[in-house]
Amino acid sequence: YDINYGPAEIIQNGVNGCLVPNGDSHSLYVTLANLLQDQPKLQEFSAHAQAVATKYSFTNVRAKWQQFLKQEGLWQ
């Protein structure tokens, strides 16, 4: 669901997934039904999702936290 935090920062609608309006279960159902019938689109989403996943790897997230902590004077 497209909510105020999280998903829209990770999912590029139509590129590596689909965002549906928050709480709209019918839209979620239709989107999933369409995706399950479109194998090429699923493969495309999967390929793009792999690239985005590296952004959130342990190594990258740790580096961002260390950078932030150093910037704030909380890490030496």
Stockholm file with secondary structure:
# STOCKHOLM 1.0

chainA/1-76         YDINYGPAEIIQNGVNGCLVPNGDSHSLYVTLANLLQDQPKLQEFSAHAQAVATKYSFTNVRAKWQQFLKQEGLWQ
#=GR chainA/1-76 SS CBCSSSHHHHCCBTTTBCCCBTTCHHHHHHHHHHHHTCHHHHHHHHHHHHHHHHHTSHHHHHHHHHHHHHHTTSCC
#=GC SS_cons        CBCSSSHHHHCCBTTTBCCCBTTCHHHHHHHHHHHHTCHHHHHHHHHHHHHHHHHTSHHHHHHHHHHHHHHTTSCC
//
